[in-house]
C-alpha cells in the first residue's frame, strides 16, 4: 500500500485500522501536547504494558515541549527503535510487537520494539534422548535458540545470516555456519535455495527442509532435523550448515550422507571402542530390520531348503493352523505393529507406554492362539521393529519401516530373487540421491577411506586429526597429529 507522509492523525489512524481489519485488540491513543498530535498505536496482547507505561507513555506525557522523531529516539530509553515510512512495514512491525508513534507533520513513523513473548523455557529433549551429554533441547523462540548456539559456539567466526521466507505469512530464517570452515559452495547452495522459495508460508523447519531438499520423491530424508543444541553445534563445528526458523523447536542441518542419520553425539561422549560398537550395532539393526521379514516370507513361500531341518519341523507345527499365505500373514502383523506404534505416539505418555506394551503382548498372544499367525513370525516382526527404532533419526527409522512393505510383497512374489531385485533397486536409488548437491552414499561412493571414521566407526581422538573430505571444508586439519600424540608428563625426579 502506497502512503505519503506527512498526513493527518485521523487519516493515519484510519489506514492502520483498515490494514488490521478493524481488530478489537488494536489500541489507538492520541495525545495533545503544545497543540501537537502524537498518535500511539499497538496491538494489546503483543506488547509489554508495564514497559509501555513506564518507558514510553510516561516520558511523552511528562514533557512540556514539542516532540520530534529525533527527540523520541534520543529521550525514550528503549534501544530497539526504527523509523519507517512504508505502511506495510509499519503494520508488520506492529504485528510482531512494536509500538508505533506518529507525530503529526513528521515524514515517518517511529517504532519501538516491546514484544511480549511467552515461550516455554529450555527443557529436556523429548524426541531425541541421550544417556551421556547435554539434555537440553531447543524451544520455539528464535532468540532463545540463538543464545544457546552462541553460548556453545563462543567464537567470532560464527556467522548468522537472516532471511525472510513467505509471501503471505513471513517467517524469519537464520543460516548458521563457521566462516573459516564451511565450504562456500555449500553455504551458497543453502542460501540460494531458501531465497528462491516462492511460497505463501513456511510452517516449520521440517516444511522448509522438504522445500529445499534435492529430491522430494524419495522416502529417505536428505537433511537432518534435530532438537538437540549439542548435535546442531557439533555439526556446525564440523563444517556443516545449520538453519533455524522462528517459532520452530527443530533445527535443520546439511549436507548429510546416509550414514550420518545413524550417528549420535553420544558416540563422541563414549570411549572410541564403545562408540564404534554402538554405531556398528545400529547398521546391523538397519540391515536386520529391512531383510528379516522378507526372508521369512521368501523361505516359507519358495525356499524351504534354506531352513534347518530342526527349525522346519517346529515352523511347520507353528503354521499348521494358519489360514493365510506367509506374505499376507507378514503384512497383517507389520500393519498391527505400525498401528500400535502410531497409537502409542498419539496417546498421552503414560497411557501410550501401557498401550504399546500391553497391546503388543495381548494381541500377539491372541493372534497365535487363534491361529492367525505363527509364534516365530511374532519374534521376527518384533525384532525388525526394535531394530528400526535404533536409528537416532526418527525420519530414517520411519523410512526403514516403510521400505519393508514393498520388499515383503516382492519376496512373496519371487522369493529371494525378489529380495535381490529390491535391494539392487534400493542401492541404485540411493546412488542417485544427493544432499545439497553432495553424494548421499559418500564415503562408499565416491569412495573415501579417510571419511569412514565419520561414518562407520570411531578412532581415538589423538588419531582423528583430519576433517571429512565429504564436506570439503576450508580447513582439513583439526589439529597437528604430532602434537596430539605428544605426552608431557611431570618428571617425578
Backbone torsions as a table, in degrees:
resi	resn	phi	psi	omega
1	UNK	NA	128.7	-178.2
2	UNK	-90.9	123.7	177.3
3	UNK	-128.9	156.6	-179.6
4	UNK	-123.8	121.5	172.7
5	UNK	-99.3	148.2	0.1
6	UNK	-76.8	158.7	175.7
7	UNK	-144.7	170.0	-178.9
8	UNK	-73.2	157.9	-179.5
9	UNK	-61.1	-43.2	-178.8
10	UNK	-64.5	-41.0	179.7
11	UNK	-63.8	-43.1	-179.6
12	UNK	-64.3	-43.4	179.9
13	UNK	-64.3	-38.4	178.9
14	UNK	-66.1	-38.9	179.5
15	UNK	-64.6	-46.1	179.9
16	UNK	-62.4	-41.9	180.0
17	UNK	-63.4	-40.0	179.0
18	UNK	-67.9	-42.1	-179.2
19	UNK	-64.6	-31.3	179.3
20	UNK	-96.1	17.7	173.6
21	UNK	55.7	42.8	178.2
22	UNK	53.5	43.2	-177.8
23	UNK	-60.9	131.0	177.9
24	UNK	-68.8	-14.4	-179.7
25	UNK	-90.5	-4.2	178.1
26	UNK	-77.3	123.0	178.8
27	UNK	-105.7	126.0	179.2
28	UNK	-125.7	120.9	-180.0
29	UNK	-125.2	139.8	178.4
30	UNK	-119.4	124.8	177.9
31	UNK	-111.9	133.1	177.3
32	UNK	-104.1	113.9	179.7
33	UNK	-128.8	115.2	-179.9
34	UNK	54.9	42.3	179.9
35	UNK	72.3	14.0	-176.4
36	UNK	-112.2	130.3	180.0
37	UNK	-91.2	124.2	177.0
38	UNK	-118.7	118.5	-176.3
39	UNK	-102.6	121.9	177.1
40	UNK	-111.0	124.6	-177.7
41	UNK	-134.6	141.9	178.7
42	UNK	-164.5	164.4	174.9
43	UNK	-96.0	124.7	-165.3
44	UNK	-55.2	-50.2	-172.3
45	UNK	-81.7	-2.6	-176.2
46	UNK	-95.7	-8.6	-174.0
47	UNK	-123.5	160.9	175.7
48	UNK	-85.7	109.1	-172.4
49	UNK	-69.0	-31.3	179.2
50	UNK	-65.6	-40.2	177.3
51	UNK	-70.6	-33.9	177.0
52	UNK	-60.6	-46.6	-178.2
53	UNK	-69.5	-45.3	-172.6
54	UNK	-77.2	-47.2	-170.8
55	UNK	-93.3	-16.9	-172.7
56	UNK	-119.7	-64.5	-174.7
57	UNK	-65.7	-40.3	-179.9
58	UNK	-63.6	-38.5	178.7
59	UNK	-67.8	-41.0	-178.0
60	UNK	-68.4	-46.8	-174.8
61	UNK	-75.7	-19.6	-179.2
62	UNK	-82.8	-7.8	-178.7
63	UNK	-91.0	142.5	176.7
64	UNK	-102.8	5.4	-178.7
65	UNK	-103.5	160.6	175.6
66	UNK	-72.0	145.4	-175.4
67	UNK	-102.8	151.9	169.1
68	UNK	-129.5	168.5	177.9
69	UNK	-60.1	-37.1	179.2
70	UNK	-65.2	-36.8	177.4
71	UNK	-64.6	-41.4	179.4
72	UNK	-60.5	-44.7	-177.8
73	UNK	-68.0	-39.1	-174.0
74	UNK	-83.1	-31.1	-171.8
75	UNK	-100.9	-18.9	-179.3
76	UNK	-92.8	124.0	-172.8
77	UNK	-78.4	58.9	176.0
78	UNK	-129.0	121.0	-172.4
79	UNK	-77.7	-36.2	-176.2
80	UNK	-82.1	88.7	-174.8
81	UNK	-133.8	135.7	175.7
82	UNK	-137.8	156.6	173.0
83	UNK	-109.4	136.4	-175.7
84	UNK	-142.0	141.2	179.0
85	UNK	-117.2	-9.4	178.6
86	UNK	-91.0	128.2	-173.8
87	UNK	-64.7	-38.3	-179.3
88	UNK	-64.4	-34.9	177.4
89	UNK	-70.4	-37.4	178.5
90	UNK	-63.1	-46.1	179.5
91	UNK	-62.9	-42.5	-179.9
92	UNK	-61.2	-42.1	179.1
93	UNK	-65.6	-39.0	178.3
94	UNK	-65.3	-38.2	178.2
95	UNK	-63.1	-32.9	-178.4
96	UNK	-86.8	2.9	173.3
97	UNK	107.1	28.4	177.1
98	UNK	-104.8	151.5	175.1
99	UNK	-100.8	125.8	179.7
100	UNK	-98.0	135.1	176.9
101	UNK	-125.2	121.3	178.2
102	UNK	-118.7	121.4	175.2
103	UNK	-94.1	118.6	-176.0
104	UNK	-55.0	127.1	-178.9
105	UNK	104.7	-18.3	179.0
106	UNK	-79.1	162.6	-174.4
107	UNK	-95.0	-1.4	175.1
108	UNK	-156.0	180.0	-176.3
109	UNK	-113.2	141.5	176.1
110	UNK	-98.2	131.3	-177.5
111	UNK	-118.7	127.4	178.8
112	UNK	-111.1	125.7	-179.1
113	UNK	-80.5	112.8	177.6
114	UNK	-131.6	48.3	-175.1
115	UNK	-60.2	136.4	175.1
116	UNK	-104.0	81.3	-174.6
117	UNK	-92.7	121.6	176.9
118	UNK	-111.5	106.5	-178.9
119	UNK	-129.0	154.9	176.6
120	UNK	-69.6	151.3	-179.8
121	UNK	-77.6	171.6	178.6
122	UNK	-65.9	123.5	-177.9
123	UNK	-126.0	179.7	177.1
124	UNK	-70.2	141.5	179.3
125	UNK	-64.8	140.0	-178.3
126	UNK	-100.7	-45.2	-174.1
127	UNK	-87.0	-21.2	178.1
128	UNK	-126.9	112.9	-176.9
129	UNK	-111.5	145.8	178.6
130	UNK	-126.9	146.2	172.7
131	UNK	-84.4	-45.9	176.3
132	UNK	-107.4	152.3	173.9
133	UNK	99.7	176.3	-179.1
134	UNK	-60.3	142.2	-176.7
135	UNK	-105.5	-4.6	-174.0
136	UNK	-74.5	152.4	179.1
137	UNK	-125.4	164.7	176.1
138	UNK	-70.3	164.3	176.2
139	UNK	-121.1	-174.3	179.1
140	UNK	-81.2	-6.7	-179.0
141	UNK	-89.6	120.1	179.3
142	UNK	-64.2	-39.0	-179.3
143	UNK	-63.2	-44.8	178.0
144	UNK	-61.6	-43.6	-180.0
145	UNK	-64.1	-40.1	177.5
146	UNK	-64.3	-38.2	177.6
147	UNK	-61.9	-41.1	179.7
148	UNK	-64.9	-43.6	-179.2
149	UNK	-65.8	-43.4	178.3
150	UNK	-62.2	-35.6	179.7
151	UNK	-68.3	-40.3	-179.5
152	UNK	-77.9	-36.3	178.7
153	UNK	-108.4	74.9	-173.8
154	UNK	-84.0	75.9	-178.4
155	UNK	-150.2	146.8	177.4
156	UNK	-73.5	-8.3	179.2
157	UNK	-76.4	-13.4	-178.5
158	UNK	-73.6	127.3	179.7
159	UNK	-110.0	130.6	177.0
160	UNK	-125.1	108.3	-179.7
161	UNK	-98.3	141.8	-178.7
162	UNK	-107.3	130.6	175.5
163	UNK	-132.4	153.4	176.4
164	UNK	-115.1	126.5	-178.1
165	UNK	-121.8	139.7	178.3
166	UNK	112.8	125.5	-178.8
167	UNK	-91.4	-28.4	178.9
168	UNK	-101.8	-50.6	175.9
169	UNK	-117.3	113.1	-173.8
170	UNK	-87.7	142.2	177.2
171	UNK	-127.6	141.8	178.6
172	UNK	-86.6	129.2	-178.5
173	UNK	-121.1	137.5	177.0
174	UNK	-119.9	131.4	173.4
175	UNK	-100.7	126.9	-173.3
176	UNK	-121.7	130.4	177.3
177	UNK	-163.4	167.9	175.9
178	UNK	-95.4	121.9	-172.7
179	UNK	-61.0	-40.9	-175.5
180	UNK	-83.7	-0.3	-174.9
181	UNK	-123.1	-45.7	-174.1
182	UNK	-65.7	138.2	177.3
183	UNK	-67.6	130.9	-176.5
184	UNK	-60.9	-35.2	-179.9
185	UNK	-65.9	-40.9	177.3
186	UNK	-63.3	-42.6	179.9
187	UNK	-63.9	-45.3	-178.1
188	UNK	-66.6	-37.4	177.4
189	UNK	-61.6	-47.2	178.6
190	UNK	-62.9	-45.9	-178.7
191	UNK	-62.3	-45.1	-175.9
192	UNK	-68.6	-38.7	180.0
193	UNK	-65.0	-36.2	178.7
194	UNK	-72.1	-41.6	-179.8
195	UNK	-64.8	-33.9	-175.7
196	UNK	-78.9	-5.9	-178.8
197	UNK	-65.7	129.4	175.4
198	UNK	-119.7	79.4	-177.2
199	UNK	-128.0	156.4	179.9
200	UNK	-69.9	-36.0	-176.3
201	UNK	-161.8	158.2	173.9
202	UNK	-125.1	108.5	-172.6
203	UNK	-73.0	-32.9	-172.8
204	UNK	-159.9	167.6	178.3
205	UNK	-61.1	-37.6	180.0
206	UNK	-63.9	-33.7	176.1
207	UNK	-69.1	-42.6	177.7
208	UNK	-60.3	-41.8	179.3
209	UNK	-60.9	-39.6	178.4
210	UNK	-68.3	-28.3	-179.3
211	UNK	-76.5	-28.6	-174.6
212	UNK	-108.3	-2.4	-178.5
213	UNK	-69.8	162.2	-174.0
214	UNK	-69.4	-39.4	-177.8
215	UNK	-136.1	127.6	178.8
216	UNK	-96.3	-2.3	-176.2
217	UNK	-92.0	-14.9	-177.9
218	UNK	-87.5	154.2	176.9
219	UNK	-85.3	-12.2	-176.7
220	UNK	-85.3	129.8	176.4
221	UNK	-68.2	142.2	-179.6
222	UNK	-107.6	-11.4	177.0
223	UNK	-131.0	144.3	-178.0
224	UNK	-89.4	137.1	173.7
225	UNK	-111.8	130.4	-177.1
226	UNK	-141.6	151.4	174.2
227	UNK	-110.1	6.2	-177.7
228	UNK	-98.5	118.8	177.9
229	UNK	-60.4	-34.3	-177.8
230	UNK	-68.6	-36.9	177.3
231	UNK	-69.4	-40.1	178.6
232	UNK	-61.7	-48.4	-176.9
233	UNK	-71.6	-35.8	176.8
234	UNK	-63.4	-40.5	178.3
235	UNK	-64.6	-40.6	178.7
236	UNK	-66.3	-39.7	179.4
237	UNK	-68.7	-15.3	174.8
238	UNK	-89.4	-8.6	177.7
239	UNK	112.6	4.7	179.0
240	UNK	-83.8	173.0	-178.2
241	UNK	-109.9	131.8	178.2
242	UNK	-108.8	149.3	179.1
243	UNK	-131.7	132.8	178.5
244	UNK	-121.9	138.7	178.1
245	UNK	-120.6	132.5	179.3
246	UNK	-60.4	142.1	179.2
247	UNK	73.4	13.2	178.0
248	UNK	-122.7	131.1	178.8
249	UNK	-86.1	2.4	-177.7
250	UNK	-109.4	134.7	178.7
251	UNK	-107.0	157.2	-177.4
252	UNK	-114.9	140.2	-179.6
253	UNK	-133.0	137.8	176.4
254	UNK	-161.7	166.4	-6.4
255	UNK	-76.8	156.8	-179.2
256	UNK	-132.9	147.5	170.7
257	UNK	-100.3	174.8	-176.3
258	UNK	-57.8	-39.8	-171.8
259	UNK	-77.3	-15.8	177.3
260	UNK	-66.1	-25.3	-178.4
261	UNK	-74.4	-9.2	178.2
262	UNK	-108.0	8.0	176.3
263	UNK	-95.1	154.1	175.7
264	UNK	-140.0	147.7	177.0
265	UNK	-63.8	-19.4	176.6
266	UNK	-62.4	-28.5	177.4
267	UNK	-61.8	-31.7	-180.0
268	UNK	-75.7	-32.0	-176.7
269	UNK	-77.7	-21.4	176.8
270	UNK	-82.8	169.0	170.6
271	UNK	-66.9	155.0	-170.2
272	UNK	-60.7	-37.3	-179.1
273	UNK	-71.6	-36.0	175.8
274	UNK	-67.4	-44.0	179.2
275	UNK	-61.1	-40.1	178.2
276	UNK	-65.2	-41.5	179.7
277	UNK	-62.7	-47.4	-178.5
278	UNK	-64.9	-40.9	179.9
279	UNK	-66.1	-41.0	177.9
280	UNK	-64.2	-36.7	178.8
281	UNK	-61.6	-37.0	179.2
282	UNK	-65.3	-40.9	179.3
283	UNK	-66.5	-40.0	176.8
284	UNK	-63.5	-42.2	179.3
285	UNK	-62.3	-38.7	178.0
286	UNK	-61.2	-46.0	-179.6
287	UNK	-63.6	-42.7	178.7
288	UNK	-63.4	-41.4	-178.5
289	UNK	-62.7	-35.4	-178.1
290	UNK	-76.2	-39.0	-164.4
291	UNK	-106.5	-19.2	-172.8
292	UNK	-61.2	-56.1	-177.0
293	UNK	-65.0	-44.6	175.2
294	UNK	-58.4	-36.9	178.9
295	UNK	-66.9	-36.4	176.0
296	UNK	-61.2	-47.1	-179.5
297	UNK	-63.3	-44.9	-179.1
298	UNK	-63.6	-42.9	-177.9
299	UNK	-64.8	-43.7	-177.1
300	UNK	-77.6	-20.3	-178.4
301	UNK	-91.3	-40.9	-172.8
302	UNK	-128.5	-26.8	-165.1
303	UNK	-125.6	63.3	177.5
304	UNK	-62.3	-24.8	-174.8
305	UNK	-67.9	-19.3	-179.0
306	UNK	-85.7	-5.6	-179.9
307	UNK	-91.5	128.9	176.5
308	UNK	-56.1	144.6	-173.9
309	UNK	-60.8	-39.4	179.8
310	UNK	-65.3	-37.5	178.8
311	UNK	-74.6	-30.3	-177.9
312	UNK	-65.1	-34.9	179.9
313	UNK	-65.7	-50.2	180.0
314	UNK	-66.2	-33.2	178.4
315	UNK	-67.3	-40.1	177.9
316	UNK	-65.1	-40.4	177.5
317	UNK	-65.1	-37.8	-179.1
318	UNK	-67.4	-34.5	-176.7
319	UNK	-96.9	7.3	-175.4
320	UNK	-61.0	-34.3	-176.4
321	UNK	-102.5	3.4	-178.3
322	UNK	-80.4	121.6	-175.1
323	UNK	-85.0	-6.6	-174.5
324	UNK	-103.1	152.8	171.8
325	UNK	-68.0	158.4	-175.8
326	UNK	-55.9	-37.6	-176.9
327	UNK	-66.0	-42.3	179.2
328	UNK	-70.2	-38.3	177.6
329	UNK	-59.8	-45.4	-179.3
330	UNK	-66.7	-41.9	-179.9
331	UNK	-64.3	-39.0	179.0
332	UNK	-63.7	-43.6	-179.7
333	UNK	-69.9	-38.3	177.1
334	UNK	-62.0	-41.4	178.2
335	UNK	-65.9	-36.5	178.2
336	UNK	-62.9	-43.9	178.9
337	UNK	-62.7	-41.5	179.7
338	UNK	-66.3	-37.3	177.2
339	UNK	-64.9	-43.5	177.9
340	UNK	-62.9	-41.6	179.6
341	UNK	-63.7	-44.5	-178.8
342	UNK	-68.2	-40.3	178.1
343	UNK	-64.2	-41.7	179.1
344	UNK	-65.1	-32.9	180.0
345	UNK	-74.1	-30.5	-174.9
346	UNK	-88.4	-24.3	-179.3
347	UNK	-79.8	161.3	174.2
348	UNK	-53.9	154.5	-168.8
349	UNK	-52.2	-55.8	-176.1
350	UNK	-65.4	-41.0	179.2
351	UNK	-67.8	-38.6	-179.4
352	UNK	-63.8	-41.1	177.8
353	UNK	-63.7	-43.2	178.8
354	UNK	-64.0	-41.3	-179.9
355	UNK	-62.1	-42.6	-178.1
356	UNK	-66.1	-44.1	-177.0
357	UNK	-73.6	-55.6	-177.1
358	UNK	-65.6	-43.4	-179.2
359	UNK	-61.7	-42.1	179.8
360	UNK	-65.0	-44.0	-179.0
361	UNK	-66.7	-49.3	-175.7
362	UNK	-65.1	-48.7	-177.7
363	UNK	-67.4	-39.1	179.0
364	UNK	-63.8	-46.1	179.2
365	UNK	-64.5	-41.5	-180.0
366	UNK	-65.3	-38.8	-179.8
367	UNK	-64.9	-39.5	178.9
368	UNK	-67.7	-46.4	-178.6
369	UNK	-66.6	-31.9	179.3
370	UNK	-79.8	-8.8	177.9
371	UNK	83.7	17.2	178.8
372	UNK	-81.5	-22.0	-178.0
373	UNK	-154.8	167.2	178.0
374	UNK	-94.2	152.9	-179.7
375	UNK	-69.0	-26.2	178.1
376	UNK	-67.6	-39.7	178.5
377	UNK	-66.8	-33.8	175.9
378	UNK	-58.1	-43.2	179.4
379	UNK	-65.1	-44.2	-178.1
380	UNK	-64.3	-43.5	-179.9
381	UNK	-64.7	-41.8	179.4
382	UNK	-64.2	-41.3	178.7
383	UNK	-65.2	-40.0	177.9
384	UNK	-64.4	-41.3	179.6
385	UNK	-65.9	-45.2	178.4
386	UNK	-61.3	-39.3	-179.8
387	UNK	-63.1	-39.3	-179.1
388	UNK	-69.4	-24.1	-179.9
389	UNK	-79.9	-8.3	-179.7
390	UNK	-76.7	-15.1	179.4
391	UNK	-67.5	125.6	178.5
392	UNK	-61.5	-26.7	179.6
393	UNK	-91.3	123.2	179.7
394	UNK	-62.9	-39.7	-178.7
395	UNK	-65.4	-40.0	178.9
396	UNK	-67.6	-39.8	176.5
397	UNK	-60.8	-39.2	178.0
398	UNK	-67.5	-39.1	178.3
399	UNK	-62.6	-40.7	179.2
400	UNK	-64.0	-42.3	178.7
401	UNK	-65.5	-34.2	-177.5
402	UNK	-69.4	-41.9	-175.8
403	UNK	-73.2	-11.0	175.7
404	UNK	-64.3	-34.7	-174.3
405	UNK	-65.0	-51.1	176.2
406	UNK	-63.4	-31.1	178.4
407	UNK	-68.0	-36.2	176.7
408	UNK	-64.8	-42.0	178.8
409	UNK	-63.1	-43.8	179.2
410	UNK	-67.3	-36.1	176.8
411	UNK	-65.3	-37.4	177.8
412	UNK	-70.2	-26.7	-178.6
413	UNK	-87.0	-41.8	-173.4
414	UNK	-131.5	8.0	176.8
415	UNK	69.5	-140.5	-177.6
416	UNK	-63.8	-31.5	176.8
417	UNK	-60.8	-40.1	177.8
418	UNK	-65.3	-38.0	178.1
419	UNK	-66.1	-44.3	178.7
420	UNK	-61.8	-41.8	178.0
421	UNK	-61.5	-42.9	-179.6
422	UNK	-65.2	-42.8	179.7
423	UNK	-66.8	-38.7	177.8
424	UNK	-63.6	-44.3	177.7
425	UNK	-62.4	-38.4	-180.0
426	UNK	-64.2	-44.4	179.5
427	UNK	-64.4	-44.2	178.5
428	UNK	-61.6	-41.2	179.1
429	UNK	-62.6	-43.1	-179.6
430	UNK	-69.0	-33.3	177.6
431	UNK	-63.8	-27.1	-178.9
432	UNK	-84.7	-15.0	-174.8
433	UNK	-80.3	152.0	177.2
434	UNK	-137.6	159.3	174.5
435	UNK	-128.3	111.0	-172.7
436	UNK	52.6	37.1	178.5
437	UNK	84.2	-2.0	-179.9
438	UNK	-97.0	145.8	-178.2
439	UNK	-58.6	134.8	-175.1
440	UNK	-78.2	-26.8	-178.3
441	UNK	-98.7	12.0	174.5
442	UNK	-63.5	141.0	12.0
443	UNK	-94.9	10.3	176.9
444	UNK	-74.5	-44.0	175.8
445	UNK	-141.3	116.8	-6.4
446	UNK	-67.9	148.3	-172.6
447	UNK	-70.7	126.2	176.4
448	UNK	-136.9	97.4	-176.6
449	UNK	-60.3	-37.8	-176.5
450	UNK	-64.3	-23.6	-178.1
451	UNK	-86.7	-2.2	179.6
452	UNK	-63.7	-28.0	178.5
453	UNK	-63.5	-35.3	179.8
454	UNK	-86.5	2.0	-176.1
455	UNK	-124.4	-53.6	-170.7
456	UNK	-105.3	-31.9	-176.4
457	UNK	-149.0	172.5	177.5
458	UNK	-118.0	144.0	172.2
459	UNK	-114.2	162.4	178.1
460	UNK	-56.0	145.2	-176.6
461	UNK	-55.4	-40.3	179.0
462	UNK	-60.9	-23.3	179.3
463	UNK	-95.0	-10.2	-179.0
464	UNK	-94.6	73.1	-172.8
465	UNK	-94.8	-13.5	-176.6
466	UNK	-106.2	158.2	177.0
467	UNK	-96.1	166.6	-177.8
468	UNK	-64.8	127.4	176.3
469	UNK	-74.3	-20.8	178.6
470	UNK	-60.3	-38.3	-178.1
471	UNK	-83.4	-13.9	178.4
472	UNK	52.4	50.3	-178.3
473	UNK	-69.1	157.4	-179.6
474	UNK	-66.3	-35.4	178.8
475	UNK	-113.4	113.0	-175.8
476	UNK	-88.8	-5.1	-178.1
477	UNK	-111.1	127.3	174.5
478	UNK	-75.7	-45.1	178.9
479	UNK	-166.4	172.6	-178.1
480	UNK	-72.1	129.4	-179.8
481	UNK	-65.5	-37.5	-179.4
482	UNK	-66.6	-43.4	-179.0
483	UNK	-71.8	-31.2	179.8
484	UNK	-66.1	-32.3	-178.3
485	UNK	-90.3	-8.3	-176.7
486	UNK	-71.8	137.3	178.2
487	UNK	-114.9	132.7	179.3
488	UNK	-124.0	70.2	-179.3
489	UNK	-76.9	154.2	177.2
490	UNK	-74.5	130.7	178.8
491	UNK	-73.7	117.1	-177.0
492	UNK	-66.4	-19.3	-180.0
493	UNK	-84.3	NA	NA
